[in-house]
Amino acid sequence: MNNEFKNILSNIEISDDMKRSIYSDCIKQKRTKDITFRYSGLLSVLIGLVIFGTLSIGAAAAVISVKQRMEEMPEEEYEDYAYEVENDTFITTDEGYSRELTDSEIARIIKLERDYYDNGVFPKEAMAHLETKDELKDGQMAYVAEDNLIYLPDGEMSDEQLLQYIDHDTKKWYVNAQALEEEGFDTGINSQLSYESTPITPGSTEETVRQKAEAYLMEYLGVDISADPTWIVIVDHFEADPEIDMDATYMVDVSKKSTGYATGYQIELKASDLSLLMLNTYGYQFELEAKRYSFDEADAMEADVVESAKAMLHEIFGADEPDSYEYDNESDYSYGAAGTGYVSVFFRYGDDTYFTRIRLEDKKVISFYKR
């Protein structure tokens, strides 16, 4: 790692205000062209380590297997990933690949990554790292150093290739995080990578916050995570910031270790009374599973969608009739001629703005926040 890169790392700081901004970007679903909300390169690891405090992986039996796989990487392979990490300057994830993944490939990755992370099912071979494109074989998936690009086969990838994709993503995160630790970044728990949820002390405030967040998730989205140990639950606290009129809050992130496509949730609570400020559904999986409608059909549903969103805002925040609203059926997970499965509605009440995302099929609000 060169000195310039070391100097950049050693001078990076992320404030609570910036963390809030990133969370806000997430709920607005700022994402890559393949609609994955993932930051690439250094920024993605900073979010994983500084914001969430951990690089987390699920259930105990598979944790050991994945952890061992990372730690037992041959030195040559580790150096290949270190080179890839250092040269990762892409702003969006899809910029680093020769083509976008198909919906079918994404759906299969979502299934296969559970086998990978939870059950220790790994590819027979690791993704190749090549110096030049001339070395690339027909149908091969590989990282090519000369143009800093991962080449995907033109046709639909096999399960083995998709497992290599998942394996590559995990190894790159691991090597990147190791580099940050060498520069003195604290990963949140004894300066080592964590493969589990935020440790909770019985009777602590964090325990109450987590329980309250899980209750909100069940009440408003019908999602019960209590019986599934592969969910990673990260509890983070933000101090009040009078300069931006922001109260102290807790942010709870609920996700499964993945390549970024699986559904996850964020719950923000006001620290003083643990009232709900935000609930966000993120990822790509939930969109793949949604029924899609044409834009004309989405427009025809506007009245019902708006009423559903208003009812939710009234129930949670006590909001009555808004001064105005903006109905947006194109920015949320649009598929061109294939239409969309969700719409966003922004409500304005004086100086306050409320954001909602609604699933068209059943008019259910799956994300909301007040700002």
Buried (B, 14 or more C-beta within 10 A) or exposed (E): EEEEBEEEBEEBEBEBEEBBEBBBEBBBBEBBEBBBBBBBBBBBBBBBBBBBBBBBBBBEEBBEBBBEBBEEBEEEBBEBBBBBBBEBEBEBBBBBBBEBBEBEBBBBBBEBBBBBBBEBBBBEEBBBBBEEBEBBEEEBBBBBBEEBBBBBBEEEBEBEBBBBBBBBBBBBBBBBBBBBBEBEBEBBBEEEBBBBBBEBEEEEBBEBBBEBBBBBBEEBBEBEBEEEBBBBBBBBEBEBBEEEEBBEBBBBBBBBBBBBBBBBBBBBBEBEEBEBBBBBBBBBBBBBEBEBBEBEEBEEBBEEBBEBBBEBBEEBBEBEEBEEBEBBBEEBBBEEEEBBBBBBBBBEBEEEBBBBBBBBBEBBBBBBBBE
